[in-house]
């Protein structure tokens, strides 16, 4: 039954949320422990997906999976949406390198709206729960559409040196900033980032409460009583190495690869892919990788 549901979603073009056909499916699973460790069996009931081979490079293209790649997982437990990211990264910024600053912003590490929350090795999660847009707008920074950051070496709750969640974009909007901070401090979103034993990568485990973070209509939040639901989705994997490695890129970023969208437009809500939350009971592990989008010949 579960496979039939997946196939019906894959082959119905009208079921896409954003305009990018890249999709993943979140089925019901057991509640994971957010500790930065993918324990045996803990994510076996999750949908798995892989990057960044066919993702969109914003900066220098990633050509070697040992340089940067990710094995992702997604599921839900009827109350929260869960992602896990097993990242391979050959050089960890601020751990294997000094904590250098970009020339464009000497305040990049301030945990204020002047800082760059995404500056470092990091993952970004972007969800358009309402599955609506009017043009080329970016997420507003509320329960309807948002962009949050999990950084490996800084966080709102732990400060500089401890990985975790940070307020994302649009950080220039005080209301969005306040909303993100409230989600972090109240536990509406939680994430743990931990370097893997031996280095060369890290694990992020991330939880998102349906209420207040998945607002499908004004004042109405997703629940499994609403049945299967499609939402816009984007994911970013950011990578800093030594400063020279990113020469010519904004902020000397080495890589920044995006699950969906086009270069320079990847934060436009309409550019995102699709997250399907499947409300039915789990029927076993979903091991099929996420649907791949066609390769672009020009960016």
C-alpha positions as protocol buffer text, in pm:
chain_id: "A"
residue {
  index: 1
  type: UNK
  ca { x: 0 y: 0 z: 0 }
}
residue {
  index: 2
  type: UNK
  ca { x: 276 y: 240 z: 95 }
}
residue {
  index: 3
  type: UNK
  ca { x: 459 y: 178 z: -233 }
}
residue {
  index: 4
  type: UNK
  ca { x: 137 y: 237 z: -429 }
}
residue {
  index: 5
  type: UNK
  ca { x: 86 y: 569 z: -253 }
}
residue {
  index: 6
  type: UNK
  ca { x: 441 y: 673 z: -336 }
}
residue {
  index: 7
  type: UNK
  ca { x: 415 y: 574 z: -700 }
}
residue {
  index: 8
  type: UNK
  ca { x: 88 y: 758 z: -744 }
}
residue {
  index: 9
  type: UNK
  ca { x: 253 y: 1071 z: -608 }
}
residue {
  index: 10
  type: UNK
  ca { x: 562 y: 1035 z: -821 }
}
residue {
  index: 11
  type: UNK
  ca { x: 375 y: 1004 z: -1150 }
}
residue {
  index: 12
  type: UNK
  ca { x: 121 y: 1282 z: -1103 }
}
residue {
  index: 13
  type: UNK
  ca { x: 276 y: 1608 z: -1220 }
}
residue {
  index: 14
  type: UNK
  ca { x: -13 y: 1813 z: -1080 }
}
residue {
  index: 15
  type: UNK
  ca { x: 84 y: 1705 z: -730 }
}
residue {
  index: 16
  type: UNK
  ca { x: 401 y: 1915 z: -719 }
}
residue {
  index: 17
  type: UNK
  ca { x: 404 y: 2195 z: -461 }
}
residue {
  index: 18
  type: UNK
  ca { x: 680 y: 2426 z: -581 }
}
residue {
  index: 19
  type: UNK
  ca { x: 780 y: 2442 z: -947 }
}
residue {
  index: 20
  type: UNK
  ca { x: 1088 y: 2219 z: -904 }
}
residue {
  index: 21
  type: UNK
  ca { x: 996 y: 1847 z: -939 }
}
residue {
  index: 22
  type: UNK
  ca { x: 1238 y: 1733 z: -667 }
}
residue {
  index: 23
  type: UNK
  ca { x: 1025 y: 1566 z: -394 }
}
residue {
  index: 24
  type: UNK
  ca { x: 1045 y: 1372 z: -68 }
}
residue {
  index: 25
  type: UNK
  ca { x: 777 y: 1190 z: 133 }
}
residue {
  index: 26
  type: UNK
  ca { x: 741 y: 1186 z: 511 }
}
residue {
  index: 27
  type: UNK
  ca { x: 564 y: 879 z: 646 }
}
residue {
  index: 28
  type: UNK
  ca { x: 470 y: 801 z: 1003 }
}
residue {
  index: 29
  type: UNK
  ca { x: 754 y: 658 z: 1209 }
}
residue {
  index: 30
  type: UNK
  ca { x: 881 y: 621 z: 1563 }
}
residue {
  index: 31
  type: UNK
  ca { x: 999 y: 930 z: 1749 }
}
residue {
  index: 32
  type: UNK
  ca { x: 1379 y: 966 z: 1721 }
}
residue {
  index: 33
  type: UNK
  ca { x: 1611 y: 1083 z: 1998 }
}
residue {
  index: 34
  type: UNK
  ca { x: 1766 y: 1417 z: 1908 }
}
residue {
  index: 35
  type: UNK
  ca { x: 2126 y: 1356 z: 2010 }
}
residue {
  index: 36
  type: UNK
  ca { x: 2329 y: 1397 z: 1692 }
}
residue {
  index: 37
  type: UNK
  ca { x: 2373 y: 1021 z: 1657 }
}
residue {
  index: 38
  type: UNK
  ca { x: 2194 y: 805 z: 1400 }
}
residue {
  index: 39
  type: UNK
  ca { x: 2154 y: 497 z: 1615 }
}
residue {
  index: 40
  type: UNK
  ca { x: 2095 y: 151 z: 1461 }
}
residue {
  index: 41
  type: UNK
  ca { x: 1733 y: 121 z: 1353 }
}
residue {
  index: 42
  type: UNK
  ca { x: 1642 y: 474 z: 1463 }
}
residue {
  index: 43
  type: UNK
  ca { x: 1576 y: 606 z: 1112 }
}
residue {
  index: 44
  type: UNK
  ca { x: 1497 y: 280 z: 931 }
}
residue {
  index: 45
  type: UNK
  ca { x: 1131 y: 384 z: 902 }
}
residue {
  index: 46
  type: UNK
  ca { x: 1217 y: 717 z: 737 }
}
residue {
  index: 47
  type: UNK
  ca { x: 1231 y: 811 z: 371 }
}
residue {
  index: 48
  type: UNK
  ca { x: 1592 y: 849 z: 265 }
}
residue {
  index: 49
  type: UNK
  ca { x: 1730 y: 1096 z: 14 }
}
residue {
  index: 50
  type: UNK
  ca { x: 2076 y: 1189 z: -108 }
}
residue {
  index: 51
  type: UNK
  ca { x: 2270 y: 1494 z: -222 }
}
residue {
  index: 52
  type: UNK
  ca { x: 2437 y: 1690 z: -353 }
}
residue {
  index: 53
  type: UNK
  ca { x: 2512 y: 1540 z: -693 }
}
residue {
  index: 54
  type: UNK
  ca { x: 2195 y: 1665 z: -861 }
}
residue {
  index: 55
  type: UNK
  ca { x: 2134 y: 1967 z: -640 }
}
residue {
  index: 56
  type: UNK
  ca { x: 2181 y: 2331 z: -746 }
}
residue {
  index: 57
  type: UNK
  ca { x: 2524 y: 2481 z: -671 }
}
residue {
  index: 58
  type: UNK
  ca { x: 2508 y: 2845 z: -567 }
}
residue {
  index: 59
  type: UNK
  ca { x: 2887 y: 2876 z: -555 }
}
residue {
  index: 60
  type: UNK
  ca { x: 3166 y: 2638 z: -660 }
}
residue {
  index: 61
  type: UNK
  ca { x: 3011 y: 2311 z: -787 }
}
residue {
  index: 62
  type: UNK
  ca { x: 3070 y: 2005 z: -572 }
}
residue {
  index: 63
  type: UNK
  ca { x: 3241 y: 1735 z: -777 }
}
residue {
  index: 64
  type: UNK
  ca { x: 3357 y: 1487 z: -512 }
}
residue {
  index: 65
  type: UNK
  ca { x: 3120 y: 1329 z: -255 }
}
residue {
  index: 66
  type: UNK
  ca { x: 3412 y: 1302 z: -10 }
}
residue {
  index: 67
  type: UNK
  ca { x: 3440 y: 1681 z: -25 }
}
residue {
  index: 68
  type: UNK
  ca { x: 3070 y: 1735 z: 48 }
}
residue {
  index: 69
  type: UNK
  ca { x: 2762 y: 1513 z: 38 }
}
residue {
  index: 70
  type: UNK
  ca { x: 2459 y: 1432 z: 250 }
}
residue {
  index: 71
  type: UNK
  ca { x: 2244 y: 1131 z: 331 }
}
residue {
  index: 72
  type: UNK
  ca { x: 1909 y: 1262 z: 450 }
}
residue {
  index: 73
  type: UNK
  ca { x: 1611 y: 1114 z: 630 }
}
residue {
  index: 74
  type: UNK
  ca { x: 1257 y: 1244 z: 690 }
}
residue {
  index: 75
  type: UNK
  ca { x: 951 y: 1114 z: 879 }
}
residue {
  index: 76
  type: UNK
  ca { x: 689 y: 1229 z: 1131 }
}
residue {
  index: 77
  type: UNK
  ca { x: 523 y: 1094 z: 1445 }
}
residue {
  index: 78
  type: UNK
  ca { x: 180 y: 1260 z: 1401 }
}
residue {
  index: 79
  type: UNK
  ca { x: 294 y: 1564 z: 1604 }
}
residue {
  index: 80
  type: UNK
  ca { x: 635 y: 1661 z: 1474 }
}
residue {
  index: 81
  type: UNK
  ca { x: 824 y: 1643 z: 1147 }
}
residue {
  index: 82
  type: UNK
  ca { x: 1177 y: 1501 z: 1173 }
}
residue {
  index: 83
  type: UNK
  ca { x: 1482 y: 1537 z: 951 }
}
residue {
  index: 84
  type: UNK
  ca { x: 1824 y: 1382 z: 995 }
}
residue {
  index: 85
  type: UNK
  ca { x: 2126 y: 1479 z: 787 }
}
residue {
  index: 86
  type: UNK
  ca { x: 2440 y: 1265 z: 776 }
}
residue {
  index: 87
  type: UNK
  ca { x: 2688 y: 1506 z: 619 }
}
residue {
  index: 88
  type: UNK
  ca { x: 3025 y: 1411 z: 474 }
}
residue {
  index: 89
  type: UNK
  ca { x: 3259 y: 1713 z: 477 }
}
residue {
  index: 90
  type: UNK
  ca { x: 3635 y: 1682 z: 443 }
}
residue {
  index: 91
  type: UNK
  ca { x: 3719 y: 2014 z: 616 }
}
residue {
  index: 92
  type: UNK
  ca { x: 3511 y: 2145 z: 908 }
}
residue {
  index: 93
  type: UNK
  ca { x: 3511 y: 2522 z: 942 }
}
residue {
  index: 94
  type: UNK
  ca { x: 3613 y: 2647 z: 1288 }
}
residue {
  index: 95
  type: UNK
  ca { x: 3726 y: 2297 z: 1383 }
}
residue {
  index: 96
  type: UNK
  ca { x: 3981 y: 2199 z: 1119 }
}
residue {
  index: 97
  type: UNK
  ca { x: 4034 y: 2566 z: 1026 }
}
residue {
  index: 98
  type: UNK
  ca { x: 4053 y: 2895 z: 1216 }
}
residue {
  index: 99
  type: UNK
  ca { x: 3722 y: 3076 z: 1256 }
}
residue {
  index: 100
  type: UNK
  ca { x: 3796 y: 3328 z: 984 }
}
residue {
  index: 101
  type: UNK
  ca { x: 3551 y: 3606 z: 892 }
}
residue {
  index: 102
  type: UNK
  ca { x: 3431 y: 3716 z: 549 }
}
residue {
  index: 103
  type: UNK
  ca { x: 3548 y: 4053 z: 421 }
}
residue {
  index: 104
  type: UNK
  ca { x: 3186 y: 4147 z: 344 }
}
residue {
  index: 105
  type: UNK
  ca { x: 3080 y: 4128 z: 710 }
}
residue {
  index: 106
  type: UNK
  ca { x: 3316 y: 4143 z: 1010 }
}
residue {
  index: 107
  type: UNK
  ca { x: 3006 y: 4088 z: 1229 }
}
residue {
  index: 108
  type: UNK
  ca { x: 2922 y: 3754 z: 1065 }
}
residue {
  index: 109
  type: UNK
  ca { x: 2944 y: 3564 z: 1394 }
}
residue {
  index: 110
  type: UNK
  ca { x: 2733 y: 3801 z: 1601 }
}
residue {
  index: 111
  type: UNK
  ca { x: 2411 y: 3634 z: 1711 }
}
residue {
  index: 112
  type: UNK
  ca { x: 2216 y: 3941 z: 1608 }
}
residue {
  index: 113
  type: UNK
  ca { x: 2039 y: 4051 z: 1293 }
}
residue {
  index: 114
  type: UNK
  ca { x: 2374 y: 4194 z: 1177 }
}
residue {
  index: 115
  type: UNK
  ca { x: 2528 y: 3847 z: 1180 }
}
residue {
  index: 116
  type: UNK
  ca { x: 2524 y: 3576 z: 915 }
}
residue {
  index: 117
  type: UNK
  ca { x: 2349 y: 3275 z: 1077 }
}
residue {
  index: 118
  type: UNK
  ca { x: 2435 y: 3060 z: 775 }
}
residue {
  index: 119
  type: UNK
  ca { x: 2805 y: 3148 z: 779 }
}
residue {
  index: 120
  type: UNK
  ca { x: 2982 y: 2822 z: 857 }
}
residue {
  index: 121
  type: UNK
  ca { x: 2919 y: 2456 z: 788 }
}
residue {
  index: 122
  type: UNK
  ca { x: 2542 y: 2435 z: 808 }
}
residue {
  index: 123
  type: UNK
  ca { x: 2208 y: 2305 z: 688 }
}
residue {
  index: 124
  type: UNK
  ca { x: 1907 y: 2520 z: 609 }
}
residue {
  index: 125
  type: UNK
  ca { x: 1550 y: 2398 z: 609 }
}
residue {
  index: 126
  type: UNK
  ca { x: 1283 y: 2593 z: 421 }
}
residue {
  index: 127
  type: UNK
  ca { x: 915 y: 2495 z: 425 }
}
residue {
  index: 128
  type: UNK
  ca { x: 612 y: 2655 z: 261 }
}
residue {
  index: 129
  type: UNK
  ca { x: 338 y: 2487 z: 464 }
}
residue {
  index: 130
  type: UNK
  ca { x: 58 y: 2680 z: 296 }
}
residue {
  index: 131
  type: UNK
  ca { x: 185 y: 2583 z: -51 }
}
residue {
  index: 132
  type: UNK
  ca { x: 101 y: 2934 z: -174 }
}
residue {
  index: 133
  type: UNK
  ca { x: 288 y: 3217 z: -343 }
}
residue {
  index: 134
  type: UNK
  ca { x: 193 y: 3523 z: -545 }
}
residue {
  index: 135
  type: UNK
  ca { x: 512 y: 3589 z: -740 }
}
residue {
  index: 136
  type: UNK
  ca { x: 883 y: 3557 z: -675 }
}
residue {
  index: 137
  type: UNK
  ca { x: 871 y: 3628 z: -303 }
}
residue {
  index: 138
  type: UNK
  ca { x: 1097 y: 3468 z: -44 }
}
residue {
  index: 139
  type: UNK
  ca { x: 949 y: 3310 z: 271 }
}
residue {
  index: 140
  type: UNK
  ca { x: 784 y: 3559 z: 505 }
}
residue {
  index: 141
  type: UNK
  ca { x: 930 y: 3406 z: 821 }
}
residue {
  index: 142
  type: UNK
  ca { x: 611 y: 3278 z: 984 }
}
residue {
  index: 143
  type: UNK
  ca { x: 427 y: 2948 z: 1021 }
}
residue {
  index: 144
  type: UNK
  ca { x: 315 y: 2965 z: 661 }
}
residue {
  index: 145
  type: UNK
  ca { x: 661 y: 2986 z: 501 }
}
residue {
  index: 146
  type: UNK
  ca { x: 1001 y: 3002 z: 669 }
}
residue {
  index: 147
  type: UNK
  ca { x: 1377 y: 2950 z: 641 }
}
residue {
  index: 148
  type: UNK
  ca { x: 1573 y: 2829 z: 946 }
}
residue {
  index: 149
  type: UNK
  ca { x: 1942 y: 2747 z: 999 }
}
residue {
  index: 150
  type: UNK
  ca { x: 2129 y: 2476 z: 1190 }
}
residue {
  index: 151
  type: UNK
  ca { x: 2496 y: 2569 z: 1215 }
}
residue {
  index: 152
  type: UNK
  ca { x: 2770 y: 2328 z: 1323 }
}
residue {
  index: 153
  type: UNK
  ca { x: 2961 y: 2575 z: 1541 }
}
residue {
  index: 154
  type: UNK
  ca { x: 2717 y: 2838 z: 1671 }
}
residue {
  index: 155
  type: UNK
  ca { x: 2359 y: 2849 z: 1792 }
}
residue {
  index: 156
  type: UNK
  ca { x: 2100 y: 3061 z: 1968 }
}
residue {
  index: 157
  type: UNK
  ca { x: 2089 y: 2841 z: 2278 }
}
residue {
  index: 158
  type: UNK
  ca { x: 2457 y: 2744 z: 2293 }
}
residue {
  index: 159
  type: UNK
  ca { x: 2631 y: 3055 z: 2162 }
}
residue {
  index: 160
  type: UNK
  ca { x: 2956 y: 3061 z: 1965 }
}
residue {
  index: 161
  type: UNK
  ca { x: 3124 y: 2721 z: 1965 }
}
residue {
  index: 162
  type: UNK
  ca { x: 2814 y: 2502 z: 2009 }
}
residue {
  index: 163
  type: UNK
  ca { x: 2612 y: 2393 z: 1711 }
}
residue {
  index: 164
  type: UNK
  ca { x: 2235 y: 2418 z: 1682 }
}
residue {
  index: 165
  type: UNK
  ca { x: 1950 y: 2633 z: 1559 }
}
residue {
  index: 166
  type: UNK
  ca { x: 1973 y: 2996 z: 1457 }
}
residue {
  index: 167
  type: UNK
  ca { x: 1720 y: 3243 z: 1326 }
}
residue {
  index: 168
  type: UNK
  ca { x: 1721 y: 3237 z: 949 }
}
residue {
  index: 169
  type: UNK
  ca { x: 1583 y: 3463 z: 680 }
}
residue {
  index: 170
  type: UNK
  ca { x: 1441 y: 3720 z: 647 }
}
residue {
  index: 171
  type: UNK
  ca { x: 1645 y: 3830 z: 949 }
}
residue {
  index: 172
  type: UNK
  ca { x: 1601 y: 4193 z: 837 }
}
residue {
  index: 173
  type: UNK
  ca { x: 1235 y: 4157 z: 940 }
}
residue {
  index: 174
  type: UNK
  ca { x: 1202 y: 4203 z: 1316 }
}
residue {
  index: 175
  type: UNK
  ca { x: 875 y: 4011 z: 1326 }
}
residue {
  index: 176
  type: UNK
  ca { x: 1026 y: 3709 z: 1150 }
}
residue {
  index: 177
  type: UNK
  ca { x: 1335 y: 3725 z: 1375 }
}
residue {
  index: 178
  type: UNK
  ca { x: 1114 y: 3729 z: 1686 }
}
residue {
  index: 179
  type: UNK
  ca { x: 907 y: 3439 z: 1555 }
}
residue {
  index: 180
  type: UNK
  ca { x: 1216 y: 3227 z: 1487 }
}
residue {
  index: 181
  type: UNK
  ca { x: 1365 y: 3308 z: 1825 }
}
residue {
  index: 182
  type: UNK
  ca { x: 1043 y: 3209 z: 1999 }
}
residue {
  index: 183
  type: UNK
  ca { x: 1036 y: 2878 z: 1812 }
}
residue {
  index: 184
  type: UNK
  ca { x: 1392 y: 2805 z: 1926 }
}
residue {
  index: 185
  type: UNK
  ca { x: 1352 y: 2910 z: 2288 }
}
residue {
  index: 186
  type: UNK
  ca { x: 1018 y: 2730 z: 2335 }
}
residue {
  index: 187
  type: UNK
  ca { x: 1130 y: 2411 z: 2159 }
}
residue {
  index: 188
  type: UNK
  ca { x: 882 y: 2443 z: 1871 }
}
residue {
  index: 189
  type: UNK
  ca { x: 1188 y: 2361 z: 1661 }
}
residue {
  index: 190
  type: UNK
  ca { x: 1482 y: 2170 z: 1800 }
}
residue {
  index: 191
  type: UNK
  ca { x: 1806 y: 2057 z: 1637 }
}
residue {
  index: 192
  type: UNK
  ca { x: 2131 y: 1897 z: 1747 }
}
residue {
  index: 193
  type: UNK
  ca { x: 2452 y: 1916 z: 1542 }
}
residue {
  index: 194
  type: UNK
  ca { x: 2741 y: 1687 z: 1631 }
}
residue {
  index: 195
  type: UNK
  ca { x: 3074 y: 1611 z: 1464 }
}
residue {
  index: 196
  type: UNK
  ca { x: 3103 y: 1247 z: 1362 }
}
residue {
  index: 197
  type: UNK
  ca { x: 3361 y: 1031 z: 1538 }
}
residue {
  index: 198
  type: UNK
  ca { x: 3689 y: 1086 z: 1359 }
}
residue {
  index: 199
  type: UNK
  ca { x: 3564 y: 1406 z: 1196 }
}
residue {
  index: 200
  type: UNK
  ca { x: 3512 y: 1433 z: 819 }
}
residue {
  index: 201
  type: UNK
  ca { x: 3150 y: 1525 z: 870 }
}
residue {
  index: 202
  type: UNK
  ca { x: 2865 y: 1574 z: 1112 }
}
residue {
  index: 203
  type: UNK
  ca { x: 2513 y: 1467 z: 1201 }
}
residue {
  index: 204
  type: UNK
  ca { x: 2213 y: 1698 z: 1237 }
}
residue {
  index: 205
  type: UNK
  ca { x: 1883 y: 1579 z: 1382 }
}
residue {
  index: 206
  type: UNK
  ca { x: 1602 y: 1832 z: 1352 }
}
residue {
  index: 207
  type: UNK
  ca { x: 1242 y: 1836 z: 1481 }
}
residue {
  index: 208
  type: UNK
  ca { x: 963 y: 2071 z: 1368 }
}
residue {
  index: 209
  type: UNK
  ca { x: 633 y: 2095 z: 1557 }
}
residue {
  index: 210
  type: UNK
  ca { x: 325 y: 2088 z: 1337 }
}
residue {
  index: 211
  type: UNK
  ca { x: 190 y: 2368 z: 1558 }
}
residue {
  index: 212
  type: UNK
  ca { x: 307 y: 2648 z: 1525 }
}
residue {
  index: 213
  type: UNK
  ca { x: 551 y: 2577 z: 1240 }
}
residue {
  index: 214
  type: UNK
  ca { x: 328 y: 2421 z: 971 }
}
residue {
  index: 215
  type: UNK
  ca { x: 45 y: 2671 z: 922 }
}
residue {
  index: 216
  type: UNK
  ca { x: -152 y: 2546 z: 623 }
}
residue {
  index: 217
  type: UNK
  ca { x: -415 y: 2821 z: 642 }
}
residue {
  index: 218
  type: UNK
  ca { x: -437 y: 3131 z: 865 }
}
residue {
  index: 219
  type: UNK
  ca { x: -460 y: 3002 z: 1223 }
}
residue {
  index: 220
  type: UNK
  ca { x: -483 y: 2640 z: 1106 }
}
residue {
  index: 221
  type: UNK
  ca { x: -190 y: 2403 z: 1150 }
}
residue {
  index: 222
  type: UNK
  ca { x: -125 y: 2070 z: 988 }
}
residue {
  index: 223
  type: UNK
  ca { x: -249 y: 1759 z: 1165 }
}
residue {
  index: 224
  type: UNK
  ca { x: -287 y: 1406 z: 1035 }
}
residue {
  index: 225
  type: UNK
  ca { x: -663 y: 1458 z: 1053 }
}
residue {
  index: 226
  type: UNK
  ca { x: -618 y: 1668 z: 738 }
}
residue {
  index: 227
  type: UNK
  ca { x: -484 y: 1365 z: 552 }
}
residue {
  index: 228
  type: UNK
  ca { x: -193 y: 1363 z: 309 }
}
residue {
  index: 229
  type: UNK
  ca { x: -59 y: 1712 z: 247 }
}
residue {
  index: 230
  type: UNK
  ca { x: 190 y: 1867 z: 6 }
}
residue {
  index: 231
  type: UNK
  ca { x: 413 y: 2156 z: 111 }
}
residue {
  index: 232
  type: UNK
  ca { x: 692 y: 2348 z: -55 }
}
residue {
  index: 233
  type: UNK
  ca { x: 1039 y: 2234 z: 50 }
}
residue {
  index: 234
  type: UNK
  ca { x: 1396 y: 2343 z: 5 }
}
residue {
  index: 235
  type: UNK
  ca { x: 1714 y: 2235 z: 181 }
}
residue {
  index: 236
  type: UNK
  ca { x: 2059 y: 2393 z: 168 }
}
residue {
  index: 237
  type: UNK
  ca { x: 2396 y: 2246 z: 260 }
}
residue {
  index: 238
  type: UNK
  ca { x: 2661 y: 2513 z: 320 }
}
residue {
  index: 239
  type: UNK
  ca { x: 3034 y: 2447 z: 334 }
}
residue {
  index: 240
  type: UNK
  ca { x: 3324 y: 2672 z: 435 }
}
residue {
  index: 241
  type: UNK
  ca { x: 3682 y: 2550 z: 410 }
}
residue {
  index: 242
  type: UNK
  ca { x: 3995 y: 2763 z: 419 }
}
residue {
  index: 243
  type: UNK
  ca { x: 3924 y: 3119 z: 307 }
}
residue {
  index: 244
  type: UNK
  ca { x: 4126 y: 3078 z: -13 }
}
residue {
  index: 245
  type: UNK
  ca { x: 3914 y: 2780 z: -120 }
}
residue {
  index: 246
  type: UNK
  ca { x: 3616 y: 3012 z: -173 }
}
residue {
  index: 247
  type: UNK
  ca { x: 3800 y: 3290 z: -353 }
}
residue {
  index: 248
  type: UNK
  ca { x: 3565 y: 3468 z: -593 }
}
residue {
  index: 249
  type: UNK
  ca { x: 3249 y: 3350 z: -415 }
}
residue {
  index: 250
  type: UNK
  ca { x: 3036 y: 3563 z: -185 }
}
residue {
  index: 251
  type: UNK
  ca { x: 3185 y: 3552 z: 164 }
}
residue {
  index: 252
  type: UNK
  ca { x: 3446 y: 3305 z: 36 }
}
residue {
  index: 253
  type: UNK
  ca { x: 3192 y: 3023 z: 61 }
}
residue {
  index: 254
  type: UNK
  ca { x: 3335 y: 2704 z: -83 }
}
residue {
  index: 255
  type: UNK
  ca { x: 3006 y: 2529 z: -156 }
}
residue {
  index: 256
  type: UNK
  ca { x: 2638 y: 2595 z: -104 }
}
residue {
  index: 257
  type: UNK
  ca { x: 2418 y: 2330 z: -264 }
}
residue {
  index: 258
  type: UNK
  ca { x: 2038 y: 2347 z: -283 }
}
residue {
  index: 259
  type: UNK
  ca { x: 1784 y: 2066 z: -304 }
}
residue {
  index: 260
  type: UNK
  ca { x: 1566 y: 2268 z: -544 }
}
residue {
  index: 261
  type: UNK
  ca { x: 1556 y: 2590 z: -744 }
}
residue {
  index: 262
  type: UNK
  ca { x: 1787 y: 2778 z: -973 }
}
residue {
  index: 263
  type: UNK
  ca { x: 2109 y: 2961 z: -890 }
}
residue {
  index: 264
  type: UNK
  ca { x: 2036 y: 3303 z: -734 }
}
residue {
  index: 265
  type: UNK
  ca { x: 1662 y: 3222 z: -720 }
}
residue {
  index: 266
  type: UNK
  ca { x: 1665 y: 2922 z: -485 }
}
residue {
  index: 267
  type: UNK
  ca { x: 1499 y: 3109 z: -195 }
}
residue {
  index: 268
  type: UNK
  ca { x: 1200 y: 3214 z: -407 }
}
residue {
  index: 269
  type: UNK
  ca { x: 911 y: 3009 z: -270 }
}
residue {
  index: 270
  type: UNK
  ca { x: 790 y: 2914 z: -615 }
}
residue {
  index: 271
  type: UNK
  ca { x: 1132 y: 2760 z: -694 }
}
residue {
  index: 272
  type: UNK
  ca { x: 1107 y: 2495 z: -423 }
}
residue {
  index: 273
  type: UNK
  ca { x: 1037 y: 2125 z: -447 }
}
residue {
  index: 274
  type: UNK
  ca { x: 770 y: 1927 z: -265 }
}
residue {
  index: 275
  type: UNK
  ca { x: 741 y: 1767 z: 76 }
}
residue {
  index: 276
  type: UNK
  ca { x: 451 y: 1523 z: 104 }
}
residue {
  index: 277
  type: UNK
  ca { x: 341 y: 1444 z: 459 }
}
residue {
  index: 278
  type: UNK
  ca { x: 161 y: 1111 z: 442 }
}
residue {
  index: 279
  type: UNK
  ca { x: -92 y: 1070 z: 721 }
}
residue {
  index: 280
  type: UNK
  ca { x: -148 y: 695 z: 700 }
}
residue {
  index: 281
  type: UNK
  ca { x: 0 y: 442 z: 940 }
}
residue {
  index: 282
  type: UNK
  ca { x: 350 y: 322 z: 866 }
}
residue {
  index: 283
  type: UNK
  ca { x: 383 y: -6 z: 677 }
}
residue {
  index: 284
  type: UNK
  ca { x: 759 y: -53 z: 694 }
}
residue {
  index: 285
  type: UNK
  ca { x: 1071 y: 137 z: 599 }
}
residue {
  index: 286
  type: UNK
  ca { x: 1070 y: 363 z: 296 }
}
residue {
  index: 287
  type: UNK
  ca { x: 1410 y: 305 z: 140 }
}
residue {
  index: 288
  type: UNK
  ca { x: 1347 y: 437 z: -210 }
}
residue {
  index: 289
  type: UNK
  ca { x: 1550 y: 757 z: -261 }
}
residue {
  index: 290
  type: UNK
  ca { x: 1362 y: 1080 z: -321 }
}
residue {
  index: 291
  type: UNK
  ca { x: 1251 y: 1146 z: -674 }
}
residue {
  index: 292
  type: UNK
  ca { x: 1529 y: 1303 z: -879 }
}
residue {
  index: 293
  type: UNK
  ca { x: 1467 y: 1602 z: -1096 }
}
residue {
  index: 294
  type: UNK
  ca { x: 1589 y: 1620 z: -1457 }
}
residue {
  index: 295
  type: UNK
  ca { x: 1942 y: 1747 z: -1499 }
}
residue {
  index: 296
  type: UNK
  ca { x: 1965 y: 2104 z: -1623 }
}
residue {
  index: 297
  type: UNK
  ca { x: 2194 y: 2174 z: -1913 }
}
residue {
  index: 298
  type: UNK
  ca { x: 2222 y: 2543 z: -1830 }
}
residue {
  index: 299
  type: UNK
  ca { x: 2199 y: 2731 z: -1500 }
}
